[in-house]
Amino acid sequence: MTARPRLEYDRELLVANKMNKTETLNLRVAAEFKKRLTEKAAKERRSITNYLEVVLTDLWQEEDAGQSRSLGKKTRLKTEKQK
């Protein structure tokens, strides 16, 4: 069995959990922020909530991948120093 890319998996979780949303998050933002957020979501034909979920999931995926790469570099450096 081949592993699916995590990003694809995370997006599938968003879709699968759509009916399981039970938490509410209220934000107070500047008018310009809301305007820009609304425009970005509309451009991608998404609701504001869905747009935020997708964008943040992508960001977290990138951060996780970056941490994995930097952890790998640290491990290689330690191994090379021990030689």
OpenMM code with the backbone's topology and positions (N, CA, C; nanometers):
from openmm import Vec3, app, unit

residues = "MET THR ALA ARG PRO ARG LEU GLU TYR ASP ARG GLU LEU LEU VAL ALA ASN LYS MET ASN LYS THR GLU THR LEU ASN LEU ARG VAL ALA ALA GLU PHE LYS LYS ARG LEU THR GLU LYS ALA ALA LYS GLU ARG ARG SER ILE THR ASN TYR LEU GLU VAL VAL LEU THR ASP LEU TRP GLN GLU GLU ASP ALA GLY GLN SER ARG SER LEU GLY LYS LYS THR ARG LEU LYS THR GLU LYS GLN LYS".split()
positions = [
    Vec3(0.0845, -0.1181, 0.0000),
    Vec3(0.0000, 0.0000, 0.0000),
    Vec3(0.0884, 0.1236, 0.0000),
    Vec3(0.0664, 0.2141, -0.0946),
    Vec3(0.1459, 0.3360, -0.1002),
    Vec3(0.0796, 0.4448, -0.0178),
    Vec3(0.1614, 0.5224, 0.0489),
    Vec3(0.1085, 0.6308, 0.1313),
    Vec3(0.0679, 0.7474, 0.0436),
    Vec3(-0.0442, 0.8069, 0.0767),
    Vec3(-0.0881, 0.9258, 0.0055),
    Vec3(-0.0139, 1.0462, 0.0611),
    Vec3(0.0087, 1.1474, -0.0208),
    Vec3(0.0696, 1.2695, 0.0314),
    Vec3(-0.0158, 1.3246, 0.1447),
    Vec3(0.0484, 1.3794, 0.2463),
    Vec3(-0.0245, 1.4260, 0.3628),
    Vec3(-0.1241, 1.5357, 0.3290),
    Vec3(-0.0870, 1.6245, 0.2375),
    Vec3(-0.1770, 1.7327, 0.2000),
    Vec3(-0.3079, 1.6777, 0.1462),
    Vec3(-0.2994, 1.5787, 0.0593),
    Vec3(-0.4198, 1.5154, 0.0051),
    Vec3(-0.5007, 1.4538, 0.1184),
    Vec3(-0.4321, 1.3894, 0.2118),
    Vec3(-0.4983, 1.3263, 0.3255),
    Vec3(-0.5677, 1.4314, 0.4123),
    Vec3(-0.4983, 1.5433, 0.4397),
    Vec3(-0.5569, 1.6494, 0.5222),
    Vec3(-0.6803, 1.7087, 0.4563),
    Vec3(-0.6739, 1.7294, 0.3260),
    Vec3(-0.7907, 1.7846, 0.2564),
    Vec3(-0.9068, 1.6857, 0.2608),
    Vec3(-0.8766, 1.5566, 0.2488),
    Vec3(-0.9822, 1.4551, 0.2573),
    Vec3(-1.0438, 1.4554, 0.3973),
    Vec3(-0.9614, 1.4765, 0.4992),
    Vec3(-1.0150, 1.4843, 0.6352),
    Vec3(-1.1093, 1.6023, 0.6501),
    Vec3(-1.0740, 1.7154, 0.5896),
    Vec3(-1.1632, 1.8307, 0.5956),
    Vec3(-1.2994, 1.7967, 0.5373),
    Vec3(-1.2993, 1.7289, 0.4245),
    Vec3(-1.4248, 1.6912, 0.3597),
    Vec3(-1.4985, 1.5878, 0.4452),
    Vec3(-1.4268, 1.4874, 0.4938),
    Vec3(-1.4887, 1.3812, 0.5721),
    Vec3(-1.5472, 1.4343, 0.7021),
    Vec3(-1.4825, 1.5325, 0.7617),
    Vec3(-1.5276, 1.5848, 0.8902),
    Vec3(-1.6276, 1.6993, 0.8766),
    Vec3(-1.6665, 1.7301, 0.7552),
    Vec3(-1.7578, 1.8418, 0.7341),
    Vec3(-1.8838, 1.8288, 0.8201),
    Vec3(-1.9380, 1.7108, 0.8277),
    Vec3(-2.0597, 1.6906, 0.9048),
    Vec3(-2.0334, 1.6825, 1.0552),
    Vec3(-1.9076, 1.6677, 1.0937),
    Vec3(-1.8741, 1.6530, 1.2346),
    Vec3(-1.8305, 1.7832, 1.2997),
    Vec3(-1.8493, 1.8934, 1.2338),
    Vec3(-1.8072, 2.0213, 1.2903),
    Vec3(-1.8995, 2.0587, 1.4053),
    Vec3(-1.8384, 2.0724, 1.5201),
    Vec3(-1.9172, 2.1052, 1.6391),
    Vec3(-1.8656, 2.2289, 1.7112),
    Vec3(-1.7494, 2.2768, 1.6727),
    Vec3(-1.6883, 2.3897, 1.7416),
    Vec3(-1.7175, 2.5203, 1.6689),
    Vec3(-1.7282, 2.6263, 1.7466),
    Vec3(-1.7510, 2.7590, 1.6920),
    Vec3(-1.6308, 2.8459, 1.7243),
    Vec3(-1.5911, 2.9273, 1.6286),
    Vec3(-1.4796, 3.0186, 1.6466),
    Vec3(-1.5244, 3.1562, 1.6015),
    Vec3(-1.5248, 3.2514, 1.6925),
    Vec3(-1.5633, 3.3884, 1.6592),
    Vec3(-1.4385, 3.4751, 1.6599),
    Vec3(-1.4227, 3.5539, 1.5546),
    Vec3(-1.3058, 3.6399, 1.5427),
    Vec3(-1.3485, 3.7848, 1.5264),
    Vec3(-1.2743, 3.8737, 1.5884),
    Vec3(-1.2950, 4.0168, 1.5655),
    Vec3(-1.1755, 4.0626, 1.4821),
    Vec3(-1.2027, 4.1128, 1.3627),
    Vec3(-1.0957, 4.1521, 1.2714),
    Vec3(-1.1234, 4.2920, 1.2178),
    Vec3(-1.0203, 4.3522, 1.1610),
    Vec3(-1.0349, 4.4833, 1.0979),
    Vec3(-1.1196, 4.4695, 0.9715),
    Vec3(-1.1867, 4.5774, 0.9363),
    Vec3(-1.2728, 4.5766, 0.8176),
    Vec3(-1.1937, 4.5406, 0.6921),
    Vec3(-1.0729, 4.5932, 0.6788),
    Vec3(-0.9910, 4.5652, 0.5602),
    Vec3(-0.9533, 4.4175, 0.5539),
    Vec3(-0.9244, 4.3566, 0.6695),
    Vec3(-0.8914, 4.2140, 0.6746),
    Vec3(-1.0107, 4.1311, 0.6276),
    Vec3(-1.1285, 4.1647, 0.6784),
    Vec3(-1.2492, 4.0915, 0.6400),
    Vec3(-1.2773, 4.1074, 0.4911),
    Vec3(-1.2590, 4.2284, 0.4404),
    Vec3(-1.2821, 4.2533, 0.2977),
    Vec3(-1.1879, 4.1669, 0.2134),
    Vec3(-1.0619, 4.1667, 0.2503),
    Vec3(-0.9639, 4.0881, 0.1737),
    Vec3(-0.9934, 3.9382, 0.1838),
    Vec3(-1.0263, 3.8930, 0.3025),
    Vec3(-1.0591, 3.7519, 0.3230),
    Vec3(-1.1804, 3.7120, 0.2400),
    Vec3(-1.2814, 3.7954, 0.2407),
    Vec3(-1.4028, 3.7686, 0.1638),
    Vec3(-1.3721, 3.7632, 0.0141),
    Vec3(-1.2892, 3.8556, -0.0326),
    Vec3(-1.2525, 3.8577, -0.1740),
    Vec3(-1.1741, 3.7326, -0.2132),
    Vec3(-1.0777, 3.6937, -0.1290),
    Vec3(-0.9961, 3.5744, -0.1581),
    Vec3(-1.0839, 3.4497, -0.1617),
    Vec3(-1.1732, 3.4367, -0.0653),
    Vec3(-1.2618, 3.3202, -0.0602),
    Vec3(-1.3523, 3.3167, -0.1832),
    Vec3(-1.4072, 3.4316, -0.2205),
    Vec3(-1.4957, 3.4385, -0.3371),
    Vec3(-1.4208, 3.4032, -0.4651),
    Vec3(-1.2969, 3.4486, -0.4754),
    Vec3(-1.2164, 3.4195, -0.5943),
    Vec3(-1.1981, 3.2691, -0.6131),
    Vec3(-1.1877, 3.1962, -0.5013),
    Vec3(-1.1733, 3.0504, -0.5083),
    Vec3(-1.3068, 2.9778, -0.4968),
    Vec3(-1.4144, 3.0554, -0.4962),
    Vec3(-1.5500, 2.9996, -0.4846),
    Vec3(-1.5652, 2.9121, -0.3605),
    Vec3(-1.5213, 2.9670, -0.2488),
    Vec3(-1.5296, 2.8968, -0.1200),
    Vec3(-1.5993, 2.9871, -0.0197),
    Vec3(-1.6537, 2.9241, 0.0828),
    Vec3(-1.7025, 3.0031, 0.1950),
    Vec3(-1.5805, 3.0541, 0.2711),
    Vec3(-1.5995, 3.1550, 0.3525),
    Vec3(-1.4879, 3.2070, 0.4312),
    Vec3(-1.4318, 3.0974, 0.5217),
    Vec3(-1.5193, 3.0213, 0.5845),
    Vec3(-1.4748, 2.9142, 0.6732),
    Vec3(-1.3929, 2.8107, 0.5973),
    Vec3(-1.4442, 2.7660, 0.4834),
    Vec3(-1.3725, 2.6655, 0.4057),
    Vec3(-1.2402, 2.7201, 0.3549),
    Vec3(-1.2397, 2.8453, 0.3126),
    Vec3(-1.1157, 2.9069, 0.2658),
    Vec3(-1.0112, 2.9073, 0.3776),
    Vec3(-1.0503, 2.9476, 0.4964),
    Vec3(-0.9575, 2.9485, 0.6097),
    Vec3(-0.9072, 2.8085, 0.6413),
    Vec3(-0.9962, 2.7107, 0.6397),
    Vec3(-0.9562, 2.5720, 0.6682),
    Vec3(-0.8532, 2.5225, 0.5673),
    Vec3(-0.8774, 2.5474, 0.4396),
    Vec3(-0.7874, 2.4995, 0.3346),
    Vec3(-0.6530, 2.5719, 0.3418),
    Vec3(-0.6568, 2.7033, 0.3548),
    Vec3(-0.5326, 2.7812, 0.3590),
    Vec3(-0.4489, 2.7433, 0.4808),
    Vec3(-0.5118, 2.7311, 0.5956),
    Vec3(-0.4368, 2.6949, 0.7164),
    Vec3(-0.3863, 2.5514, 0.7111),
    Vec3(-0.4653, 2.4616, 0.6559),
    Vec3(-0.4196, 2.3231, 0.6412),
    Vec3(-0.2972, 2.3178, 0.5506),
    Vec3(-0.2998, 2.3932, 0.4406),
    Vec3(-0.1837, 2.3990, 0.3511),
    Vec3(-0.0620, 2.4570, 0.4235),
    Vec3(-0.0829, 2.5636, 0.4990),
    Vec3(0.0269, 2.6263, 0.5731),
    Vec3(0.0868, 2.5291, 0.6738),
    Vec3(0.0016, 2.4607, 0.7481),
    Vec3(0.0516, 2.3652, 0.8480),
    Vec3(0.1257, 2.2507, 0.7811),
    Vec3(0.0782, 2.2086, 0.6645),
    Vec3(0.1465, 2.1026, 0.5900),
    Vec3(0.2869, 2.1477, 0.5522),
    Vec3(0.2972, 2.2697, 0.5015),
    Vec3(0.4280, 2.3238, 0.4637),
    Vec3(0.5198, 2.3339, 0.5851),
    Vec3(0.4656, 2.3788, 0.6979),
    Vec3(0.5457, 2.3897, 0.8203),
    Vec3(0.5923, 2.2521, 0.8658),
    Vec3(0.5019, 2.1540, 0.8628),
    Vec3(0.5385, 2.0175, 0.9027),
    Vec3(0.6475, 1.9622, 0.8129),
    Vec3(0.6368, 1.9865, 0.6832),
    Vec3(0.7372, 1.9384, 0.5887),
    Vec3(0.8702, 2.0079, 0.6144),
    Vec3(0.8664, 2.1369, 0.6433),
    Vec3(0.9873, 2.2120, 0.6727),
    Vec3(1.0553, 2.1628, 0.7985),
    Vec3(0.9773, 2.1306, 0.9005),
    Vec3(1.0340, 2.0783, 1.0248),
    Vec3(1.0948, 1.9419, 1.0017),
    Vec3(1.0319, 1.8609, 0.9196),
    Vec3(1.0856, 1.7284, 0.8891),
    Vec3(1.2189, 1.7407, 0.8178),
    Vec3(1.2270, 1.8344, 0.7235),
    Vec3(1.3520, 1.8543, 0.6499),
    Vec3(1.4617, 1.9031, 0.7434),
    Vec3(1.4292, 1.9996, 0.8312),
    Vec3(1.5323, 2.0532, 0.9193),
    Vec3(1.5737, 1.9490, 1.0228),
    Vec3(1.4824, 1.8663, 1.0678),
    Vec3(1.5184, 1.7581, 1.1605),
    Vec3(1.6107, 1.6590, 1.0914),
    Vec3(1.5836, 1.6302, 0.9653),
    Vec3(1.6693, 1.5394, 0.8895),
    Vec3(1.8092, 1.5955, 0.8740),
    Vec3(1.8202, 1.7260, 0.8498),
    Vec3(1.9506, 1.7903, 0.8366),
    Vec3(2.0275, 1.7818, 0.9677),
    Vec3(1.9596, 1.8077, 1.0797),
    Vec3(2.0259, 1.8022, 1.2103),
    Vec3(2.0774, 1.6618, 1.2382),
    Vec3(1.9983, 1.5617, 1.2050),
    Vec3(2.0387, 1.4228, 1.2269),
    Vec3(2.1600, 1.3892, 1.1427),
    Vec3(2.1599, 1.4319, 1.0151),
    Vec3(2.2746, 1.4058, 0.9274),
    Vec3(2.3973, 1.4765, 0.9787),
    Vec3(2.3826, 1.5992, 1.0258),
    Vec3(2.4984, 1.6742, 1.0774),
    Vec3(2.5581, 1.6043, 1.1989),
    Vec3(2.4722, 1.5587, 1.2889),
    Vec3(2.5204, 1.4884, 1.4082),
    Vec3(2.5943, 1.3611, 1.3677),
    Vec3(2.5375, 1.2888, 1.2731),
    Vec3(2.5999, 1.1640, 1.2273),
    Vec3(2.7338, 1.1915, 1.1634),
    Vec3(2.7426, 1.2966, 1.0817),
    Vec3(2.8689, 1.3297, 1.0163),
    Vec3(2.9724, 1.3734, 1.1181),
    Vec3(2.9339, 1.4464, 1.2225),
    Vec3(3.0282, 1.4909, 1.3256),
    Vec3(3.0826, 1.3723, 1.4047),
    Vec3(3.0008, 1.2678, 1.4197),
    Vec3(3.0418, 1.1514, 1.4981),
    Vec3(3.1436, 1.0666, 1.4231),
    Vec3(3.1523, 1.0811, 1.2907),
    Vec3(3.2440, 0.9983, 1.2103),
    Vec3(3.3863, 1.0314, 1.2344),
] * unit.nanometer
topology = app.Topology()
chain = topology.addChain("A")
for resn in residues:
    res = topology.addResidue(resn, chain)
    for name in ("N", "CA", "C"):
        topology.addAtom(name, app.Element.getBySymbol(name[0]), res)
